[in-house]
Amino acid sequence: MLHDRPTGFWVFIAVAGMVCGTVMGEAVASVLPDTSYALRQFFSGSAGVSLGPFGFDLFILRFRLEEVALRVNIMTFVGLLVVGFLYRWF
């Protein structure tokens, strides 16, 4: 099933697609002129989820993470579709 690939491979493909899609959305939004506000919002507008601050302190190890955030826009899903289609070809 699923071409006998391990789960880590599919997680990597999904994350790569999301990153590529978000970058594509930001690139398209930066090319558009300032007068096309609606299109800029469509391509670069996003919904974000963040957690923070997170930290733990053991006697020998201290770890502090200020914020973990996930930013998703419309082009993120387009990136997932593109990576899925590319995988079918290769």
Biopython code that builds the backbone (N, CA, C, O; Angstrom):
import numpy as np
from Bio.PDB.StructureBuilder import StructureBuilder

atoms = [
    (1, "MET", "N", (0.832, -1.175, 0.000)),
    (1, "MET", "CA", (0.000, 0.000, 0.000)),
    (1, "MET", "C", (0.882, 1.245, 0.000)),
    (1, "MET", "O", (1.930, 1.252, 0.645)),
    (2, "LEU", "N", (0.486, 2.279, -0.698)),
    (2, "LEU", "CA", (1.222, 3.526, -0.809)),
    (2, "LEU", "C", (2.661, 3.300, -1.260)),
    (2, "LEU", "O", (3.596, 3.919, -0.754)),
    (3, "HIS", "N", (2.813, 2.400, -2.222)),
    (3, "HIS", "CA", (4.103, 2.099, -2.835)),
    (3, "HIS", "C", (5.130, 1.600, -1.828)),
    (3, "HIS", "O", (6.330, 1.772, -2.044)),
    (4, "ASP", "N", (4.701, 1.000, -0.757)),
    (4, "ASP", "CA", (5.568, 0.409, 0.262)),
    (4, "ASP", "C", (6.619, 1.379, 0.793)),
    (4, "ASP", "O", (7.772, 0.996, 0.993)),
    (5, "ARG", "N", (6.235, 2.607, 1.017)),
    (5, "ARG", "CA", (7.140, 3.617, 1.567)),
    (5, "ARG", "C", (6.915, 3.731, 3.065)),
    (5, "ARG", "O", (5.795, 3.542, 3.539)),
    (6, "PRO", "N", (7.972, 4.040, 3.822)),
    (6, "PRO", "CA", (7.791, 4.220, 5.269)),
    (6, "PRO", "C", (7.019, 5.498, 5.588)),
    (6, "PRO", "O", (6.909, 6.398, 4.755)),
    (7, "THR", "N", (6.498, 5.558, 6.780)),
    (7, "THR", "CA", (5.692, 6.691, 7.212)),
    (7, "THR", "C", (6.497, 7.983, 7.212)),
    (7, "THR", "O", (5.963, 9.040, 6.876)),
    (8, "GLY", "N", (7.757, 7.918, 7.579)),
    (8, "GLY", "CA", (8.609, 9.106, 7.594)),
    (8, "GLY", "C", (8.722, 9.752, 6.225)),
    (8, "GLY", "O", (8.812, 10.975, 6.116)),
    (9, "PHE", "N", (8.719, 8.944, 5.190)),
    (9, "PHE", "CA", (8.777, 9.465, 3.828)),
    (9, "PHE", "C", (7.539, 10.297, 3.529)),
    (9, "PHE", "O", (7.644, 11.378, 2.949)),
    (10, "TRP", "N", (6.371, 9.804, 3.917)),
    (10, "TRP", "CA", (5.130, 10.523, 3.653)),
    (10, "TRP", "C", (5.038, 11.805, 4.465)),
    (10, "TRP", "O", (4.505, 12.805, 3.985)),
    (11, "VAL", "N", (5.547, 11.785, 5.678)),
    (11, "VAL", "CA", (5.571, 13.003, 6.483)),
    (11, "VAL", "C", (6.493, 14.026, 5.833)),
    (11, "VAL", "O", (6.157, 15.209, 5.769)),
    (12, "PHE", "N", (7.652, 13.584, 5.350)),
    (12, "PHE", "CA", (8.579, 14.484, 4.674)),
    (12, "PHE", "C", (7.951, 15.078, 3.419)),
    (12, "PHE", "O", (8.088, 16.275, 3.166)),
    (13, "ILE", "N", (7.269, 14.260, 2.638)),
    (13, "ILE", "CA", (6.618, 14.736, 1.414)),
    (13, "ILE", "C", (5.545, 15.776, 1.755)),
    (13, "ILE", "O", (5.434, 16.797, 1.076)),
    (14, "ALA", "N", (4.766, 15.522, 2.792)),
    (14, "ALA", "CA", (3.715, 16.467, 3.182)),
    (14, "ALA", "C", (4.312, 17.792, 3.650)),
    (14, "ALA", "O", (3.823, 18.855, 3.267)),
    (15, "VAL", "N", (5.348, 17.745, 4.462)),
    (15, "VAL", "CA", (5.981, 18.970, 4.949)),
    (15, "VAL", "C", (6.644, 19.717, 3.794)),
    (15, "VAL", "O", (6.553, 20.943, 3.723)),
    (16, "ALA", "N", (7.304, 19.000, 2.893)),
    (16, "ALA", "CA", (7.934, 19.639, 1.733)),
    (16, "ALA", "C", (6.886, 20.326, 0.861)),
    (16, "ALA", "O", (7.117, 21.435, 0.379)),
    (17, "GLY", "N", (5.758, 19.691, 0.655)),
    (17, "GLY", "CA", (4.689, 20.300, -0.127)),
    (17, "GLY", "C", (4.126, 21.543, 0.525)),
    (17, "GLY", "O", (3.838, 22.531, -0.150)),
    (18, "MET", "N", (3.967, 21.496, 1.845)),
    (18, "MET", "CA", (3.441, 22.654, 2.561)),
    (18, "MET", "C", (4.424, 23.823, 2.512)),
    (18, "MET", "O", (4.018, 24.969, 2.321)),
    (19, "VAL", "N", (5.699, 23.539, 2.681)),
    (19, "VAL", "CA", (6.707, 24.597, 2.631)),
    (19, "VAL", "C", (6.779, 25.198, 1.230)),
    (19, "VAL", "O", (6.813, 26.419, 1.078)),
    (20, "CYS", "N", (6.803, 24.351, 0.213)),
    (20, "CYS", "CA", (6.857, 24.851, -1.174)),
    (20, "CYS", "C", (5.619, 25.676, -1.509)),
    (20, "CYS", "O", (5.733, 26.712, -2.164)),
    (21, "GLY", "N", (4.473, 25.250, -1.087)),
    (21, "GLY", "CA", (3.248, 25.995, -1.344)),
    (21, "GLY", "C", (3.233, 27.345, -0.661)),
    (21, "GLY", "O", (2.814, 28.337, -1.257)),
    (22, "THR", "N", (3.682, 27.398, 0.575)),
    (22, "THR", "CA", (3.726, 28.662, 1.297)),
    (22, "THR", "C", (4.710, 29.621, 0.647)),
    (22, "THR", "O", (4.429, 30.813, 0.527)),
    (23, "VAL", "N", (5.856, 29.112, 0.229)),
    (23, "VAL", "CA", (6.845, 29.951, -0.457)),
    (23, "VAL", "C", (6.283, 30.456, -1.786)),
    (23, "VAL", "O", (6.486, 31.617, -2.140)),
    (24, "MET", "N", (5.580, 29.595, -2.525)),
    (24, "MET", "CA", (4.970, 30.025, -3.781)),
    (24, "MET", "C", (3.935, 31.119, -3.534)),
    (24, "MET", "O", (3.883, 32.092, -4.287)),
    (25, "GLY", "N", (3.127, 30.984, -2.517)),
    (25, "GLY", "CA", (2.124, 31.993, -2.195)),
    (25, "GLY", "C", (2.747, 33.331, -1.842)),
    (25, "GLY", "O", (2.269, 34.374, -2.288)),
    (26, "GLU", "N", (3.803, 33.314, -1.051)),
    (26, "GLU", "CA", (4.486, 34.552, -0.692)),
    (26, "GLU", "C", (5.165, 35.171, -1.908)),
    (26, "GLU", "O", (5.189, 36.394, -2.042)),
    (27, "ALA", "N", (5.716, 34.350, -2.795)),
    (27, "ALA", "CA", (6.364, 34.867, -4.001)),
    (27, "ALA", "C", (5.349, 35.526, -4.931)),
    (27, "ALA", "O", (5.604, 36.604, -5.468)),
    (28, "VAL", "N", (4.210, 34.885, -5.119)),
    (28, "VAL", "CA", (3.168, 35.466, -5.981)),
    (28, "VAL", "C", (2.664, 36.765, -5.377)),
    (28, "VAL", "O", (2.440, 37.731, -6.106)),
    (29, "ALA", "N", (2.481, 36.811, -4.070)),
    (29, "ALA", "CA", (1.987, 38.026, -3.417)),
    (29, "ALA", "C", (2.990, 39.163, -3.512)),
    (29, "ALA", "O", (2.595, 40.325, -3.613)),
    (30, "SER", "N", (4.279, 38.851, -3.481)),
    (30, "SER", "CA", (5.278, 39.917, -3.561)),
    (30, "SER", "C", (5.402, 40.488, -4.970)),
    (30, "SER", "O", (5.835, 41.629, -5.135)),
    (31, "VAL", "N", (5.029, 39.714, -5.986)),
    (31, "VAL", "CA", (5.107, 40.179, -7.370)),
    (31, "VAL", "C", (3.909, 41.058, -7.725)),
    (31, "VAL", "O", (4.023, 41.953, -8.563)),
    (32, "LEU", "N", (2.778, 40.811, -7.101)),
    (32, "LEU", "CA", (1.571, 41.577, -7.411)),
    (32, "LEU", "C", (1.726, 43.044, -7.010)),
    (32, "LEU", "O", (2.393, 43.348, -6.021)),
    (33, "PRO", "N", (1.115, 43.953, -7.769)),
    (33, "PRO", "CA", (1.211, 45.373, -7.405)),
    (33, "PRO", "C", (0.430, 45.683, -6.126)),
    (33, "PRO", "O", (-0.436, 44.914, -5.709)),
    (34, "ASP", "N", (0.752, 46.810, -5.523)),
    (34, "ASP", "CA", (0.098, 47.215, -4.269)),
    (34, "ASP", "C", (-1.382, 47.500, -4.446)),
    (34, "ASP", "O", (-2.141, 47.429, -3.479)),
    (35, "THR", "N", (-1.806, 47.819, -5.654)),
    (35, "THR", "CA", (-3.212, 48.153, -5.884)),
    (35, "THR", "C", (-4.126, 46.940, -5.843)),
    (35, "THR", "O", (-5.331, 47.088, -5.644)),
    (36, "SER", "N", (-3.585, 45.753, -6.026)),
    (36, "SER", "CA", (-4.421, 44.540, -6.014)),
    (36, "SER", "C", (-4.398, 43.912, -4.624)),
    (36, "SER", "O", (-3.830, 42.839, -4.422)),
    (37, "TYR", "N", (-5.013, 44.586, -3.688)),
    (37, "TYR", "CA", (-5.016, 44.153, -2.291)),
    (37, "TYR", "C", (-5.736, 42.819, -2.104)),
    (37, "TYR", "O", (-5.288, 41.985, -1.317)),
    (38, "ALA", "N", (-6.829, 42.607, -2.806)),
    (38, "ALA", "CA", (-7.606, 41.369, -2.644)),
    (38, "ALA", "C", (-6.795, 40.159, -3.088)),
    (38, "ALA", "O", (-6.806, 39.130, -2.412)),
    (39, "LEU", "N", (-6.093, 40.266, -4.213)),
    (39, "LEU", "CA", (-5.272, 39.147, -4.666)),
    (39, "LEU", "C", (-4.103, 38.896, -3.727)),
    (39, "LEU", "O", (-3.744, 37.748, -3.467)),
    (40, "ARG", "N", (-3.511, 39.967, -3.222)),
    (40, "ARG", "CA", (-2.403, 39.795, -2.271)),
    (40, "ARG", "C", (-2.877, 39.072, -1.010)),
    (40, "ARG", "O", (-2.183, 38.197, -0.492)),
    (41, "GLN", "N", (-4.053, 39.438, -0.525)),
    (41, "GLN", "CA", (-4.606, 38.767, 0.650)),
    (41, "GLN", "C", (-4.925, 37.306, 0.352)),
    (41, "GLN", "O", (-4.744, 36.443, 1.210)),
    (42, "PHE", "N", (-5.395, 37.030, -0.853)),
    (42, "PHE", "CA", (-5.736, 35.654, -1.218)),
    (42, "PHE", "C", (-4.497, 34.770, -1.210)),
    (42, "PHE", "O", (-4.532, 33.658, -0.681)),
    (43, "PHE", "N", (-3.396, 35.254, -1.795)),
    (43, "PHE", "CA", (-2.198, 34.428, -1.902)),
    (43, "PHE", "C", (-1.353, 34.421, -0.633)),
    (43, "PHE", "O", (-0.757, 33.397, -0.300)),
    (44, "SER", "N", (-1.291, 35.536, 0.075)),
    (44, "SER", "CA", (-0.407, 35.565, 1.234)),
    (44, "SER", "C", (-1.143, 35.554, 2.562)),
    (44, "SER", "O", (-0.514, 35.373, 3.604)),
    (45, "GLY", "N", (-2.454, 35.741, 2.557)),
    (45, "GLY", "CA", (-3.208, 35.677, 3.803)),
    (45, "GLY", "C", (-3.122, 34.288, 4.388)),
    (45, "GLY", "O", (-3.184, 33.298, 3.659)),
    (46, "SER", "N", (-2.984, 34.207, 5.680)),
    (46, "SER", "CA", (-2.781, 32.895, 6.275)),
    (46, "SER", "C", (-3.470, 32.802, 7.625)),
    (46, "SER", "O", (-3.843, 33.803, 8.236)),
    (47, "ALA", "N", (-3.620, 31.588, 8.054)),
    (47, "ALA", "CA", (-4.100, 31.301, 9.397)),
    (47, "ALA", "C", (-2.933, 30.691, 10.163)),
    (47, "ALA", "O", (-2.234, 29.820, 9.645)),
    (48, "GLY", "N", (-2.731, 31.129, 11.343)),
    (48, "GLY", "CA", (-1.596, 30.645, 12.115)),
    (48, "GLY", "C", (-2.006, 30.071, 13.448)),
    (48, "GLY", "O", (-2.977, 30.512, 14.064)),
    (49, "VAL", "N", (-1.256, 29.087, 13.882)),
    (49, "VAL", "CA", (-1.424, 28.478, 15.190)),
    (49, "VAL", "C", (-0.064, 28.502, 15.855)),
    (49, "VAL", "O", (0.926, 28.082, 15.256)),
    (50, "SER", "N", (-0.004, 28.983, 17.076)),
    (50, "SER", "CA", (1.292, 29.023, 17.743)),
    (50, "SER", "C", (1.151, 28.592, 19.201)),
    (50, "SER", "O", (0.111, 28.780, 19.832)),
    (51, "LEU", "N", (2.198, 28.027, 19.694)),
    (51, "LEU", "CA", (2.313, 27.609, 21.086)),
    (51, "LEU", "C", (3.566, 28.253, 21.662)),
    (51, "LEU", "O", (4.597, 28.293, 20.990)),
    (52, "GLY", "N", (3.504, 28.731, 22.824)),
    (52, "GLY", "CA", (4.720, 29.264, 23.402)),
    (52, "GLY", "C", (4.414, 30.053, 24.655)),
    (52, "GLY", "O", (3.246, 30.383, 24.863)),
    (53, "PRO", "N", (5.323, 30.365, 25.465)),
    (53, "PRO", "CA", (6.669, 29.789, 25.490)),
    (53, "PRO", "C", (6.667, 28.399, 26.117)),
    (53, "PRO", "O", (5.856, 28.095, 26.991)),
    (54, "PHE", "N", (7.564, 27.591, 25.665)),
    (54, "PHE", "CA", (7.681, 26.220, 26.127)),
    (54, "PHE", "C", (9.099, 26.023, 26.642)),
    (54, "PHE", "O", (10.060, 26.446, 25.998)),
    (55, "GLY", "N", (9.233, 25.399, 27.771)),
    (55, "GLY", "CA", (10.565, 25.165, 28.285)),
    (55, "GLY", "C", (10.571, 24.142, 29.390)),
    (55, "GLY", "O", (9.564, 23.906, 30.058)),
    (56, "PHE", "N", (11.727, 23.541, 29.568)),
    (56, "PHE", "CA", (11.906, 22.665, 30.713)),
    (56, "PHE", "C", (13.341, 22.828, 31.202)),
    (56, "PHE", "O", (14.242, 23.189, 30.446)),
    (57, "ASP", "N", (13.517, 22.557, 32.460)),
    (57, "ASP", "CA", (14.815, 22.756, 33.075)),
    (57, "ASP", "C", (15.147, 21.533, 33.916)),
    (57, "ASP", "O", (14.580, 21.317, 34.988)),
    (58, "LEU", "N", (16.062, 20.752, 33.412)),
    (58, "LEU", "CA", (16.603, 19.654, 34.190)),
    (58, "LEU", "C", (17.905, 20.143, 34.821)),
    (58, "LEU", "O", (18.395, 21.219, 34.477)),
    (59, "PHE", "N", (18.436, 19.402, 35.692)),
    (59, "PHE", "CA", (19.634, 19.862, 36.391)),
    (59, "PHE", "C", (20.814, 20.039, 35.432)),
    (59, "PHE", "O", (21.604, 20.969, 35.591)),
    (60, "ILE", "N", (20.939, 19.164, 34.449)),
    (60, "ILE", "CA", (22.074, 19.247, 33.532)),
    (60, "ILE", "C", (21.708, 19.806, 32.153)),
    (60, "ILE", "O", (22.591, 20.046, 31.329)),
    (61, "LEU", "N", (20.445, 20.010, 31.905)),
    (61, "LEU", "CA", (20.009, 20.462, 30.593)),
    (61, "LEU", "C", (18.878, 21.468, 30.743)),
    (61, "LEU", "O", (17.904, 21.218, 31.454)),
    (62, "ARG", "N", (19.009, 22.586, 30.080)),
    (62, "ARG", "CA", (17.952, 23.597, 30.061)),
    (62, "ARG", "C", (17.558, 23.838, 28.615)),
    (62, "ARG", "O", (18.407, 24.064, 27.753)),
    (63, "PHE", "N", (16.275, 23.788, 28.366)),
    (63, "PHE", "CA", (15.762, 23.973, 27.010)),
    (63, "PHE", "C", (14.621, 24.969, 27.059)),
    (63, "PHE", "O", (13.701, 24.832, 27.865)),
    (64, "ARG", "N", (14.681, 25.962, 26.203)),
    (64, "ARG", "CA", (13.619, 26.964, 26.147)),
    (64, "ARG", "C", (13.309, 27.252, 24.686)),
    (64, "ARG", "O", (14.201, 27.533, 23.885)),
    (65, "LEU", "N", (12.058, 27.178, 24.367)),
    (65, "LEU", "CA", (11.586, 27.446, 23.018)),
    (65, "LEU", "C", (10.557, 28.560, 23.127)),
    (65, "LEU", "O", (9.518, 28.391, 23.766)),
    (66, "GLU", "N", (10.839, 29.684, 22.512)),
    (66, "GLU", "CA", (9.964, 30.842, 22.652)),
    (66, "GLU", "C", (8.612, 30.636, 21.984)),
    (66, "GLU", "O", (7.574, 30.954, 22.564)),
    (67, "GLU", "N", (8.623, 30.106, 20.768)),
    (67, "GLU", "CA", (7.353, 29.953, 20.065)),
    (67, "GLU", "C", (7.483, 28.875, 18.998)),
    (67, "GLU", "O", (8.490, 28.794, 18.294)),
    (68, "VAL", "N", (6.466, 28.064, 18.892)),
    (68, "VAL", "CA", (6.325, 27.109, 17.802)),
    (68, "VAL", "C", (5.086, 27.530, 17.033)),
    (68, "VAL", "O", (3.996, 27.614, 17.599)),
    (69, "ALA", "N", (5.251, 27.796, 15.743)),
    (69, "ALA", "CA", (4.128, 28.319, 14.974)),
    (69, "ALA", "C", (3.970, 27.539, 13.675)),
    (69, "ALA", "O", (4.939, 27.028, 13.114)),
    (70, "LEU", "N", (2.760, 27.463, 13.224)),
    (70, "LEU", "CA", (2.414, 26.842, 11.954)),
    (70, "LEU", "C", (1.622, 27.866, 11.162)),
    (70, "LEU", "O", (0.622, 28.395, 11.647)),
    (71, "ARG", "N", (2.068, 28.146, 9.943)),
    (71, "ARG", "CA", (1.408, 29.137, 9.099)),
    (71, "ARG", "C", (0.910, 28.437, 7.846)),
    (71, "ARG", "O", (1.694, 27.858, 7.094)),
    (72, "VAL", "N", (-0.378, 28.493, 7.628)),
    (72, "VAL", "CA", (-1.001, 27.792, 6.513)),
    (72, "VAL", "C", (-1.797, 28.793, 5.687)),
    (72, "VAL", "O", (-2.579, 29.573, 6.231)),
    (73, "ASN", "N", (-1.593, 28.768, 4.353)),
    (73, "ASN", "CA", (-2.413, 29.593, 3.475)),
    (73, "ASN", "C", (-2.959, 28.717, 2.348)),
    (73, "ASN", "O", (-2.711, 27.512, 2.319)),
    (74, "ILE", "N", (-3.687, 29.313, 1.442)),
    (74, "ILE", "CA", (-4.303, 28.560, 0.340)),
    (74, "ILE", "C", (-3.251, 27.845, -0.496)),
    (74, "ILE", "O", (-3.447, 26.699, -0.898)),
    (75, "MET", "N", (-2.146, 28.513, -0.754)),
    (75, "MET", "CA", (-1.109, 27.924, -1.593)),
    (75, "MET", "C", (-0.414, 26.738, -0.914)),
    (75, "MET", "O", (0.227, 25.934, -1.591)),
    (76, "THR", "N", (-0.529, 26.621, 0.390)),
    (76, "THR", "CA", (0.019, 25.457, 1.084)),
    (76, "THR", "C", (-0.645, 24.183, 0.573)),
    (76, "THR", "O", (0.024, 23.175, 0.342)),
    (77, "PHE", "N", (-1.949, 24.233, 0.402)),
    (77, "PHE", "CA", (-2.668, 23.060, -0.101)),
    (77, "PHE", "C", (-2.366, 22.808, -1.571)),
    (77, "PHE", "O", (-2.333, 21.658, -2.010)),
    (78, "VAL", "N", (-2.145, 23.871, -2.332)),
    (78, "VAL", "CA", (-1.734, 23.706, -3.731)),
    (78, "VAL", "C", (-0.369, 23.022, -3.783)),
    (78, "VAL", "O", (-0.138, 22.165, -4.636)),
    (79, "GLY", "N", (0.527, 23.392, -2.884)),
    (79, "GLY", "CA", (1.834, 22.746, -2.805)),
    (79, "GLY", "C", (1.724, 21.268, -2.489)),
    (79, "GLY", "O", (2.461, 20.459, -3.052)),
    (80, "LEU", "N", (0.813, 20.904, -1.598)),
    (80, "LEU", "CA", (0.587, 19.485, -1.308)),
    (80, "LEU", "C", (0.109, 18.738, -2.549)),
    (80, "LEU", "O", (0.552, 17.620, -2.811)),
    (81, "LEU", "N", (-0.781, 19.345, -3.303)),
    (81, "LEU", "CA", (-1.278, 18.707, -4.530)),
    (81, "LEU", "C", (-0.176, 18.554, -5.571)),
    (81, "LEU", "O", (-0.074, 17.513, -6.219)),
    (82, "VAL", "N", (0.646, 19.583, -5.733)),
    (82, "VAL", "CA", (1.740, 19.524, -6.717)),
    (82, "VAL", "C", (2.730, 18.427, -6.356)),
    (82, "VAL", "O", (3.152, 17.662, -7.224)),
    (83, "VAL", "N", (3.103, 18.343, -5.090)),
    (83, "VAL", "CA", (4.039, 17.296, -4.673)),
    (83, "VAL", "C", (3.406, 15.921, -4.850)),
    (83, "VAL", "O", (4.096, 14.974, -5.228)),
    (84, "GLY", "N", (2.114, 15.794, -4.585)),
    (84, "GLY", "CA", (1.429, 14.515, -4.807)),
    (84, "GLY", "C", (1.429, 14.102, -6.268)),
    (84, "GLY", "O", (1.661, 12.935, -6.582)),
    (85, "PHE", "N", (1.170, 15.052, -7.169)),
    (85, "PHE", "CA", (1.205, 14.739, -8.598)),
    (85, "PHE", "C", (2.614, 14.412, -9.067)),
    (85, "PHE", "O", (2.796, 13.509, -9.884)),
    (86, "LEU", "N", (3.629, 15.139, -8.558)),
    (86, "LEU", "CA", (5.007, 14.835, -8.925)),
    (86, "LEU", "C", (5.411, 13.451, -8.457)),
    (86, "LEU", "O", (6.154, 12.754, -9.148)),
    (87, "TYR", "N", (4.933, 13.049, -7.295)),
    (87, "TYR", "CA", (5.262, 11.712, -6.804)),
    (87, "TYR", "C", (4.669, 10.631, -7.699)),
    (87, "TYR", "O", (5.288, 9.585, -7.892)),
    (88, "ARG", "N", (3.493, 10.865, -8.243)),
    (88, "ARG", "CA", (2.869, 9.870, -9.122)),
    (88, "ARG", "C", (3.680, 9.696, -10.407)),
    (88, "ARG", "O", (3.721, 8.603, -10.971)),
    (89, "TRP", "N", (4.333, 10.784, -10.875)),
    (89, "TRP", "CA", (5.117, 10.688, -12.094)),
    (89, "TRP", "C", (6.440, 10.000, -11.877)),
    (89, "TRP", "O", (6.942, 9.328, -12.778)),
    (90, "PHE", "N", (7.022, 10.154, -10.690)),
    (90, "PHE", "CA", (8.346, 9.581, -10.445)),
    (90, "PHE", "C", (8.211, 8.401, -9.582)),
    (90, "PHE", "O", (9.208, 7.762, -9.249)),
]
sb = StructureBuilder()
sb.init_structure("model")
sb.init_model(0)
sb.init_chain("A")
sb.init_seg("    ")
for serial, (resi, resn, name, xyz) in enumerate(atoms, 1):
    if name == "N":
        sb.init_residue(resn, " ", resi, " ")
    sb.init_atom(name, np.array(xyz, "f"), 0.0, 1.0, " ", f" {name:<3s}", serial, name[0])
structure = sb.get_structure()
